[in-house]
Amino acid sequence: MCNALERTARIPGRVASAPIRAEQILALDPDLVIVGASCPPEILRLLETGCGRVVRIGRGYTLSEIQENIRLTGNAVGEPARAQALIDEMNRQLAAVRAKVEGAPPPRALYIGSGYGYTAGIGTYTDELLQAAGARNAAREAGVKAWGKIALETVMEMDPDVIFVPDTGGRAHGAGGMRYVAPPKPLEKDPLWQDARAVRAGRVVTLPP
């Protein structure tokens, strides 16, 4: 998932195949390769053998994992101070949000992913952000772990006060770059969701990409 595809598309010599092959990366003769946690071991071994330096970052599921990835990347590119400044700013903004909602009644909120098939449960940064904003995460209360599926029947039973949905702009992101797809019907216009409290109250919030 990337929210800077338009800018990265202008980078010369970029690799945009699906899946990316180690040979393509090695042909670029990079000084540094940053690989994600899902990089296959055989690809990682090839990169470690043929590239100047390989840094592996974590999954980025939680806020602490995201901040550790920022720290690792900053160190790898020789900008540890800028990485730490970004982390400090994240923490400052989170603290400000927590202070603003302290003592307020916590609404029950739910994040529903594109296609309305999955949600963000225990062990995700979305769960942490909802709690920081003073909300009760319905997915957490339903026992959903990580990025898991949630049934419409479960959502209706829990009947959250607020539902958050992503704005993909009809875009699907992947290793092959950006492609445009037909976006799903807006949740608030879907007949299956009309009885949900959040839909009736007009509290379906679209998050920016």
Backbone bond lengths (Angstrom), bond angles and torsions (degrees), N, CA, C in turn:
res aa  C-N    CA-C-N  psi(-1)  N-CA   C-N-CA  omega(-1)  CA-C   N-CA-C  phi
1 M - - - 1.452 - - 1.515 108.88 -
2 C 1.320 115.51 132.36 1.456 119.52 -177.05 1.522 109.18 -144.72
3 N 1.335 117.47 136.38 1.461 120.14 177.54 1.521 111.39 -107.37
4 A 1.338 116.42 17.66 1.463 120.51 179.55 1.519 111.07 -130.64
5 L 1.329 116.34 34.12 1.460 120.41 -174.88 1.521 112.40 -64.52
6 E 1.331 116.51 -36.03 1.460 118.98 -178.93 1.529 110.74 -62.89
7 R 1.335 116.52 -39.05 1.465 120.01 -179.95 1.526 111.22 -73.89
8 T 1.339 116.93 -42.40 1.458 119.13 -178.23 1.523 111.48 -67.60
9 A 1.326 117.29 -25.49 1.469 120.50 179.35 1.522 111.94 -64.06
10 R 1.342 116.62 -21.25 1.460 120.10 -178.65 1.530 112.97 -89.18
11 I 1.326 117.14 -1.41 1.456 120.26 -179.04 1.526 109.46 -75.76
12 P 1.328 118.22 124.16 1.473 119.65 -179.87 1.530 111.09 -70.86
13 G 1.332 115.53 146.45 1.456 120.38 176.23 1.507 114.48 72.87
14 R 1.332 117.12 15.74 1.461 118.51 -178.80 1.534 110.10 -73.98
15 V 1.327 115.57 155.36 1.461 121.59 177.84 1.514 107.58 -99.82
16 A 1.308 117.28 125.55 1.464 120.68 -177.30 1.515 110.24 -137.87
17 S 1.301 116.84 60.34 1.456 120.52 175.13 1.521 108.29 -119.38
18 A 1.297 115.64 164.74 1.463 120.05 179.72 1.521 109.15 -132.46
19 P 1.336 120.08 112.89 1.465 123.93 -3.48 1.532 111.55 -81.90
20 I 1.331 115.61 163.17 1.458 120.24 176.22 1.523 108.83 -71.74
21 R 1.317 116.51 133.85 1.462 120.77 -179.62 1.530 109.25 -99.97
22 A 1.315 115.42 144.89 1.457 120.65 -179.07 1.522 111.20 -58.54
23 E 1.337 117.51 -35.37 1.454 121.09 -178.60 1.534 111.68 -61.16
24 Q 1.336 116.49 -35.57 1.456 120.29 179.07 1.528 111.15 -65.45
25 I 1.312 115.53 -40.29 1.465 119.91 179.91 1.527 110.17 -69.94
26 L 1.328 116.30 -44.66 1.465 119.86 -179.31 1.531 111.28 -61.68
27 A 1.329 116.86 -33.30 1.465 120.38 -179.46 1.526 112.11 -65.81
28 L 1.326 117.19 -21.79 1.464 121.10 178.89 1.526 112.23 -81.75
29 D 1.332 116.07 -11.64 1.461 122.11 179.88 1.532 112.08 51.15
30 P 1.342 117.03 56.00 1.475 119.56 -175.87 1.535 112.17 -74.43
31 D 1.325 115.41 150.62 1.466 120.68 173.49 1.522 111.02 -75.96
32 L 1.330 115.11 -29.86 1.466 120.85 -176.09 1.518 109.32 -144.58
33 V 1.318 116.37 136.16 1.460 122.04 173.52 1.525 107.54 -124.43
34 I 1.315 116.72 125.99 1.464 122.22 176.05 1.521 107.26 -106.31
35 V 1.318 116.16 120.78 1.463 120.61 -176.92 1.523 109.70 -115.67
36 G 1.313 114.41 149.29 1.456 120.50 179.30 1.512 112.65 -84.02
37 A 1.320 114.84 171.51 1.466 120.68 -177.19 1.520 112.59 -65.48
38 S 1.337 116.86 -23.39 1.468 119.52 -177.72 1.524 113.32 -89.37
39 C 1.316 117.49 3.83 1.468 120.31 179.21 1.527 109.94 -60.96
40 P 1.335 119.08 126.28 1.461 121.72 -179.39 1.531 111.15 -59.40
41 P 1.322 118.49 142.17 1.473 121.64 -178.05 1.523 113.73 -55.63
42 E 1.336 116.89 -38.12 1.465 119.06 -177.65 1.539 110.85 -67.74
43 I 1.329 116.64 -36.04 1.470 120.52 176.98 1.530 109.44 -68.62
44 L 1.320 116.27 -41.96 1.460 120.56 179.80 1.519 111.01 -60.32
45 R 1.341 116.73 -41.96 1.472 120.05 179.67 1.526 111.23 -63.28
46 L 1.332 116.76 -41.38 1.467 120.30 178.94 1.529 111.16 -63.28
47 L 1.314 115.53 -41.40 1.459 119.50 -179.08 1.524 110.76 -68.44
48 E 1.317 116.60 -41.34 1.461 120.10 -179.58 1.529 111.23 -65.06
49 T 1.338 116.25 -30.62 1.467 120.45 178.97 1.522 111.94 -77.10
50 G 1.335 116.67 -38.33 1.459 119.51 -171.16 1.507 117.14 -103.60
51 C 1.348 118.36 -8.98 1.470 120.14 -177.08 1.527 110.80 -108.76
52 G 1.320 113.99 158.93 1.455 119.13 -179.30 1.517 112.81 -61.83
53 R 1.328 116.23 -45.90 1.460 120.28 -178.17 1.514 109.71 -153.79
54 V 1.327 116.13 136.11 1.463 121.62 179.25 1.524 108.33 -124.16
55 V 1.323 116.09 127.67 1.465 122.08 177.65 1.523 107.54 -119.31
56 R 1.308 115.25 126.95 1.459 119.49 -179.52 1.520 109.73 -103.40
57 I 1.335 115.65 127.29 1.455 120.44 178.34 1.520 109.60 -103.57
58 G 1.321 115.83 164.98 1.453 121.17 -175.94 1.519 113.20 -83.47
59 R 1.332 115.07 -172.22 1.464 121.07 -175.12 1.524 112.71 -67.27
60 G 1.319 116.45 -34.83 1.460 119.55 -176.32 1.513 112.74 75.07
61 Y 1.326 117.35 30.76 1.457 120.63 179.65 1.530 111.83 -75.71
62 T 1.337 117.27 -37.84 1.458 121.66 -175.79 1.527 109.85 -111.43
63 L 1.325 115.64 167.55 1.459 119.63 178.88 1.520 111.32 -62.60
64 S 1.321 117.01 -39.32 1.464 119.25 179.32 1.523 111.08 -66.22
65 E 1.335 117.88 -36.44 1.467 121.02 176.96 1.533 110.82 -68.31
66 I 1.322 116.46 -39.05 1.469 119.98 177.34 1.520 110.27 -62.62
67 Q 1.331 116.27 -44.08 1.460 119.79 -179.22 1.530 111.26 -67.61
68 E 1.311 117.79 -34.93 1.460 119.94 176.32 1.526 110.29 -66.99
69 N 1.334 117.08 -37.36 1.465 120.24 176.29 1.528 111.30 -64.16
70 I 1.325 116.39 -39.67 1.470 120.16 176.67 1.523 109.55 -62.35
71 R 1.323 116.11 -42.83 1.470 120.75 -179.66 1.530 110.81 -64.27
72 L 1.328 117.12 -44.49 1.466 121.26 179.08 1.521 111.26 -62.33
73 T 1.335 116.21 -42.78 1.462 120.28 -179.42 1.519 110.98 -67.24
74 G 1.334 116.37 -43.18 1.458 120.02 178.01 1.516 112.51 -60.04
75 N 1.314 116.43 -43.13 1.467 120.44 177.53 1.527 110.97 -64.26
76 A 1.337 115.26 -39.42 1.472 119.65 -176.23 1.529 111.95 -66.12
77 V 1.328 117.63 -33.30 1.466 120.55 -177.53 1.527 112.20 -99.92
78 G 1.326 115.82 8.67 1.461 119.71 176.95 1.513 114.74 77.08
79 E 1.339 116.97 25.51 1.460 121.03 179.98 1.536 111.04 -128.32
80 P 1.338 118.03 54.83 1.465 119.18 -177.87 1.528 113.17 -63.07
81 A 1.322 117.90 -33.66 1.468 120.45 -178.72 1.529 110.99 -67.37
82 R 1.333 116.82 -41.02 1.470 120.10 178.73 1.526 110.36 -66.59
83 A 1.320 116.60 -37.78 1.466 120.11 177.71 1.525 110.33 -63.75
84 Q 1.318 116.86 -44.73 1.455 120.05 179.99 1.520 111.57 -66.41
85 A 1.335 117.15 -35.68 1.464 120.53 177.80 1.529 110.68 -63.38
86 L 1.330 116.90 -38.52 1.461 121.05 178.07 1.519 110.18 -65.93
87 I 1.323 116.96 -43.08 1.460 121.33 178.28 1.521 110.69 -62.50
88 D 1.329 116.56 -43.63 1.467 120.86 179.20 1.527 111.12 -61.88
89 E 1.330 116.59 -39.13 1.463 120.14 179.20 1.522 110.74 -67.50
90 M 1.329 117.44 -39.47 1.463 120.67 175.64 1.517 110.30 -58.43
91 N 1.329 116.31 -47.61 1.464 120.82 -178.58 1.523 111.54 -65.39
92 R 1.341 116.49 -36.46 1.466 120.00 179.17 1.533 110.25 -64.21
93 Q 1.329 116.34 -44.81 1.460 119.68 -179.53 1.528 111.53 -66.34
94 L 1.325 117.42 -39.25 1.463 120.64 177.90 1.524 110.86 -63.53
95 A 1.324 116.80 -42.35 1.461 120.99 179.10 1.527 110.65 -63.09
96 A 1.340 116.73 -38.73 1.461 120.80 179.47 1.524 110.97 -65.17
97 V 1.334 116.68 -40.13 1.467 120.60 178.77 1.518 110.10 -66.01
98 R 1.328 117.17 -45.61 1.467 120.46 179.48 1.527 111.53 -59.10
99 A 1.318 116.78 -41.57 1.464 120.86 -179.71 1.530 110.76 -65.84
100 K 1.328 116.46 -36.32 1.464 120.56 -176.85 1.520 112.05 -68.72
101 V 1.331 118.17 -33.61 1.471 120.80 -175.59 1.527 112.41 -99.69
102 E 1.320 116.77 0.07 1.467 119.64 -177.31 1.526 110.46 -58.35
103 G 1.328 115.38 129.50 1.449 121.03 178.52 1.511 115.12 87.15
104 A 1.329 118.50 -10.41 1.470 121.48 179.79 1.524 110.44 -78.74
105 P 1.329 118.47 147.93 1.471 120.47 176.78 1.523 110.26 -60.02
106 P 1.328 117.95 130.50 1.474 119.30 -176.64 1.527 112.52 -81.40
107 P 1.313 118.32 116.98 1.463 119.89 174.66 1.525 110.02 -73.21
108 R 1.311 116.01 155.69 1.465 120.28 173.75 1.523 107.45 -88.30
109 A 1.319 116.30 123.95 1.465 121.20 -176.57 1.520 110.18 -124.06
110 L 1.325 114.85 157.99 1.466 120.04 179.75 1.519 109.38 -146.21
111 Y 1.320 115.58 134.03 1.461 121.39 172.95 1.523 108.03 -97.33
112 I 1.336 116.46 127.34 1.460 121.95 178.09 1.520 108.06 -117.20
113 G 1.325 117.25 121.73 1.451 121.39 -177.61 1.515 113.07 -72.58
114 S 1.332 115.82 168.10 1.460 120.83 -179.56 1.516 110.06 -57.98
115 G 1.324 115.96 135.21 1.455 120.79 -175.13 1.510 111.99 89.95
116 Y 1.357 115.76 -11.11 1.458 123.03 175.63 1.524 112.85 62.05
117 G 1.326 117.84 30.60 1.456 119.78 -179.25 1.511 114.62 -107.42
118 Y 1.336 118.15 -16.21 1.459 118.81 -177.14 1.513 110.64 -137.98
119 T 1.331 114.34 167.18 1.453 120.32 -178.10 1.525 109.67 -145.00
120 A 1.315 115.93 175.32 1.466 121.72 -178.12 1.519 109.35 -106.79
121 G 1.328 115.78 112.21 1.457 120.59 -176.88 1.518 113.12 -105.57
122 I 1.309 114.58 -150.87 1.461 122.16 -178.04 1.530 109.95 -61.54
123 G 1.323 116.12 133.69 1.458 120.22 178.07 1.511 114.15 87.94
124 T 1.342 117.52 23.97 1.463 121.53 176.71 1.523 109.10 -125.06
125 Y 1.325 115.93 154.47 1.458 119.40 178.12 1.525 111.05 -66.91
126 T 1.343 117.58 -28.13 1.461 119.92 177.88 1.517 110.65 -65.08
127 D 1.317 117.19 -40.96 1.458 121.53 175.64 1.532 110.19 -60.04
128 E 1.324 116.65 -43.58 1.462 120.67 179.73 1.525 111.39 -66.16
129 L 1.337 116.93 -39.12 1.463 120.12 -179.84 1.526 111.02 -68.38
130 L 1.327 117.49 -38.92 1.459 120.02 177.30 1.522 110.75 -61.99
131 Q 1.332 116.29 -42.42 1.457 119.71 178.82 1.532 111.12 -66.91
132 A 1.320 116.36 -39.08 1.468 120.02 178.38 1.528 110.57 -62.84
133 A 1.339 116.36 -32.48 1.462 121.07 179.97 1.523 112.30 -83.14
134 G 1.331 116.90 5.74 1.452 120.91 175.92 1.510 115.17 85.95
135 A 1.331 117.39 16.66 1.462 120.88 -177.89 1.524 111.08 -105.08
136 R 1.311 115.20 159.14 1.468 122.51 170.02 1.521 107.11 -97.29
137 N 1.324 115.76 123.88 1.456 120.06 -179.39 1.523 109.58 -80.08
138 A 1.334 116.39 114.11 1.460 120.49 -178.91 1.522 111.71 -61.21
139 A 1.333 117.13 -33.25 1.463 120.20 179.05 1.527 110.47 -65.21
140 R 1.320 117.36 -40.20 1.465 121.31 176.34 1.525 109.85 -61.86
141 E 1.330 116.36 -45.46 1.460 120.30 -179.72 1.525 111.86 -64.66
142 A 1.336 116.37 -26.99 1.468 120.56 177.86 1.528 112.02 -83.78
143 G 1.345 116.84 -3.35 1.456 120.54 178.81 1.505 115.42 83.51
144 V 1.337 117.71 13.33 1.463 120.87 178.97 1.525 108.75 -71.12
145 K 1.327 116.14 133.95 1.460 121.19 179.13 1.523 109.73 -111.64
146 A 1.322 114.64 138.49 1.465 122.54 -179.93 1.530 109.38 55.12
147 W 1.352 115.98 -144.00 1.460 119.81 179.27 1.524 107.45 -92.67
148 G 1.318 115.86 94.94 1.453 120.47 -173.09 1.508 112.83 -119.84
149 K 1.321 115.08 169.18 1.459 121.09 -179.96 1.523 109.24 -82.51
150 I 1.313 114.09 149.82 1.459 119.82 176.00 1.521 107.63 -137.91
151 A 1.327 115.70 135.76 1.462 120.91 -177.48 1.522 110.26 -81.97
152 L 1.326 115.90 146.86 1.454 120.92 177.76 1.521 110.53 -57.38
153 E 1.341 116.09 -37.25 1.467 119.88 -179.94 1.531 110.93 -61.82
154 T 1.336 116.10 -37.01 1.467 119.91 178.57 1.517 110.72 -67.71
155 V 1.317 115.93 -41.58 1.467 119.95 178.43 1.522 110.15 -61.00
156 M 1.319 117.34 -45.87 1.463 120.97 -178.74 1.529 111.22 -64.32
157 E 1.318 115.66 -35.89 1.469 119.26 179.52 1.524 110.68 -67.70
158 M 1.335 117.03 -40.26 1.461 120.70 -179.59 1.523 111.48 -79.56
159 D 1.345 116.01 -29.14 1.459 123.54 173.84 1.533 112.67 48.01
160 P 1.338 117.49 66.51 1.468 120.06 -176.85 1.528 112.93 -63.50
161 D 1.320 114.99 153.44 1.463 121.10 179.22 1.530 111.59 -73.54
162 V 1.337 115.56 -32.93 1.462 121.52 -177.71 1.527 108.59 -134.85
163 I 1.329 116.65 139.70 1.459 121.54 174.76 1.527 107.92 -122.50
164 F 1.325 115.43 130.06 1.464 121.55 175.89 1.519 109.22 -104.69
165 V 1.321 116.58 135.85 1.468 122.11 176.87 1.525 108.18 -129.84
166 P 1.338 117.89 152.21 1.472 120.17 179.85 1.514 112.00 -83.86
167 D 1.322 115.34 153.05 1.458 121.01 172.72 1.522 107.76 -105.83
168 T 1.322 116.70 101.20 1.462 120.28 179.35 1.520 111.48 -92.44
169 G 1.333 117.37 -7.99 1.453 120.26 -178.30 1.515 112.49 62.05
170 G 1.342 116.24 24.53 1.455 119.38 -177.31 1.512 113.04 74.77
171 R 1.349 116.38 19.34 1.458 119.44 -176.82 1.519 110.39 -105.11
172 A 1.306 116.44 140.46 1.458 122.52 171.28 1.516 107.00 -111.78
173 H 1.327 116.34 129.41 1.453 120.56 -176.25 1.522 109.77 -104.59
174 G 1.313 115.64 141.03 1.453 118.95 177.69 1.505 110.66 -166.10
175 A 1.336 115.76 -176.56 1.461 120.46 -177.33 1.524 111.23 -62.73
176 G 1.315 116.73 -25.68 1.452 119.86 -179.26 1.512 113.52 -83.86
177 G 1.323 116.37 5.89 1.454 119.83 179.64 1.511 110.56 101.89
178 M 1.317 115.50 -154.70 1.453 121.01 -175.23 1.510 110.36 -102.58
179 R 1.326 115.49 136.04 1.448 119.12 173.20 1.528 107.63 -133.48
180 Y 1.302 115.92 152.49 1.454 120.41 -178.17 1.521 109.96 -98.28
181 V 1.316 114.19 134.64 1.455 120.16 -179.21 1.527 107.90 -129.79
182 A 1.312 115.16 164.57 1.460 118.96 176.35 1.526 108.12 -71.45
183 P 1.342 118.69 118.78 1.460 119.91 -178.79 1.516 110.73 -67.44
184 P 1.331 118.16 153.18 1.455 120.14 177.87 1.526 110.21 -66.01
185 K 1.312 115.64 159.06 1.464 120.23 176.94 1.532 108.80 -58.72
186 P 1.346 118.20 134.69 1.467 119.12 178.23 1.517 110.86 -52.65
187 L 1.312 114.99 134.57 1.458 120.05 -174.29 1.523 111.66 -54.57
188 E 1.329 116.24 -41.81 1.466 118.80 -176.71 1.528 113.12 -69.89
189 K 1.347 117.06 -11.61 1.469 121.12 177.50 1.526 111.89 -104.62
190 D 1.323 116.71 -1.16 1.456 121.33 -178.96 1.538 109.01 -82.39
191 P 1.327 118.09 123.67 1.473 120.62 -178.22 1.530 113.24 -55.82
192 L 1.330 117.07 -31.03 1.466 120.38 -178.28 1.521 112.97 -66.74
193 W 1.336 116.66 -20.76 1.461 120.79 -175.33 1.523 113.75 -105.37
194 Q 1.304 117.78 4.35 1.468 119.87 -172.43 1.524 113.96 -66.03
195 D 1.329 117.84 -23.31 1.462 120.06 -179.37 1.526 113.05 -87.84
196 A 1.320 117.26 -4.79 1.473 119.94 -179.74 1.524 110.09 -69.26
197 R 1.318 115.54 137.12 1.463 120.98 -178.96 1.534 112.15 -55.13
198 A 1.347 116.49 -44.24 1.456 120.47 -177.50 1.523 111.37 -63.67
199 V 1.337 116.83 -36.33 1.462 120.64 179.41 1.522 109.62 -69.77
200 R 1.331 117.30 -45.60 1.464 120.94 -179.55 1.528 111.31 -61.85
201 A 1.335 116.42 -35.15 1.460 120.82 -177.21 1.526 112.67 -87.63
202 G 1.337 117.05 -0.96 1.463 119.76 -178.37 1.519 112.88 68.81
203 R 1.334 116.29 34.13 1.462 120.50 -177.72 1.532 111.12 -115.54
204 V 1.320 115.08 46.00 1.462 121.86 169.74 1.531 106.20 -100.40
205 V 1.327 116.21 114.68 1.461 121.92 -172.60 1.519 109.72 -107.62
206 T 1.343 115.77 124.59 1.460 120.65 177.52 1.516 109.40 -90.48
207 L 1.325 116.73 122.97 1.457 121.95 -178.99 1.525 110.46 -86.76
208 P 1.311 118.10 144.42 1.471 120.45 178.91 1.519 110.41 -67.78
209 P 1.344 117.91 154.78 1.470 120.64 -179.36 1.515 111.52 -70.49
